[in-house]
């Protein structure tokens, strides 16, 4: 899967599919544009074909209107893109990337507590190797 090569236009289609689970070209076009026109449908179809070629979505041809569904979850996509960013900017280390993001945002007490619970859940204190 070529997740690091997904363009913004392709990402908008993936977002529709992540929200809906599956959709036809017409449904995707309707979700992205106020008015459905032939040129807009053609543009969406071209982006769908690119996503298929990259292995990011799959097509169900069993119905007259083909259904498309994502082959990658939002979390898998996010993880891959963040790791690629860390590879390019931080020699593969994720901590500087996360630290910069956390420092740039004003986190509420609730968000800090949620992050603390997440870290404790992923790496319980008795399993951490410092």
C-alpha positions in Angstrom: 0.0 0.0 0.0 1.4 3.4 -0.9 0.0 5.5 1.9 2.7 8.1 1.8 1.7 8.9 -1.8 -2.0 9.7 -1.1 -2.8 13.2 -2.3 -5.2 15.6 -0.6 -7.9 14.9 -3.2 -7.5 11.1 -2.7 -7.6 11.7 1.1 -10.9 13.4 0.8 -12.3 10.3 -0.8 -10.8 8.0 1.9 -12.4 10.3 4.5 -15.9 9.8 2.9 -15.3 6.0 2.9 -14.1 5.9 6.5 -17.3 7.8 7.6 -19.7 5.7 5.5 -17.9 2.3 5.3 -18.7 2.0 1.6 -20.1 4.2 -1.1 -20.7 4.5 -4.9 -18.9 7.0 -7.1 -22.1 9.1 -7.1 -22.4 9.0 -3.3 -18.8 10.0 -2.9 -19.2 12.9 -5.4 -22.4 14.0 -3.6 -20.5 14.0 -0.3 -17.6 16.1 -1.8 -19.5 18.5 -4.0 -22.8 20.5 -3.6 -23.8 19.8 -7.2 -23.1 16.5 -9.1 -21.9 17.2 -12.7 -20.2 14.9 -15.2 -16.8 16.6 -14.9 -17.0 16.3 -11.1 -18.0 12.6 -11.4 -15.1 12.0 -13.8 -12.7 13.7 -11.4 -13.9 11.5 -8.5 -13.7 8.4 -10.6 -10.1 9.2 -11.6 -9.1 9.7 -7.9 -10.9 6.4 -7.1 -8.9 4.6 -9.7 -5.7 6.0 -8.3 -6.6 4.9 -4.8 -7.4 1.4 -6.1 -4.0 1.3 -7.9 -2.3 2.3 -4.6 -4.1 -0.5 -2.8 -6.0 1.9 -0.5 -9.6 1.0 -1.5 -11.3 -2.0 -3.0 -14.2 -2.2 -5.5 -17.2 -4.5 -5.2 -18.4 -5.1 -8.8 -21.4 -7.4 -7.8 -23.9 -4.5 -8.2 -24.6 -2.3 -11.1 -23.3 0.7 -9.3 -19.9 -0.4 -8.0 -19.3 0.0 -4.2 -16.0 1.1 -2.9 -14.6 0.5 0.6 -11.4 1.4 2.3 -8.7 -1.3 2.6 -6.9 0.7 5.3 -8.3 2.1 8.5 -8.0 5.8 9.5 -5.7 4.8 12.3 -3.4 2.7 10.0 -3.3 5.6 7.6 -2.5 8.1 10.3 0.2 5.9 11.8 1.8 5.4 8.5 1.8 9.1 7.6 3.1 10.2 11.0 5.9 7.6 10.9 6.9 8.8 7.4 7.0 12.4 8.8 9.1 11.3 11.7 11.4 9.5 9.3 11.9 12.6 7.2 12.1 15.2 10.0 13.3 13.3 13.1 15.5 10.4 11.9 12.6 8.1 12.5 12.0 9.0 16.1 8.4 9.7 17.0 9.0 11.4 20.4 10.2 14.7 19.0 7.3 14.9 16.6 4.7 14.1 19.4 6.5 16.5 21.8 6.4 19.4 19.2 2.7 18.7 18.5 1.8 18.6 22.2 3.7 21.8 23.0 2.1 23.6 20.1 -1.4 22.9 21.4 -3.0 24.2 24.5 -4.3 21.0 26.1 -7.1 21.1 28.5 -6.9 19.2 31.8 -9.3 16.6 30.4 -7.1 16.1 27.3 -4.0 15.7 29.4 -5.7 13.2 31.6 -6.9 11.3 28.6 -3.4 11.2 27.2 -2.1 10.0 30.5 -4.6 7.2 30.6 -3.7 6.3 27.0 0.0 6.1 27.8 -0.7 4.0 31.0 -2.9 1.7 28.9 -0.3 1.2 26.2 2.7 1.0 28.5 1.6 0.1 32.1 4.2 1.2 34.6 5.3 -2.4 35.4 6.1 -3.0 31.7 8.0 0.1 31.0 11.7 -0.1 30.3 13.2 3.3 31.1 
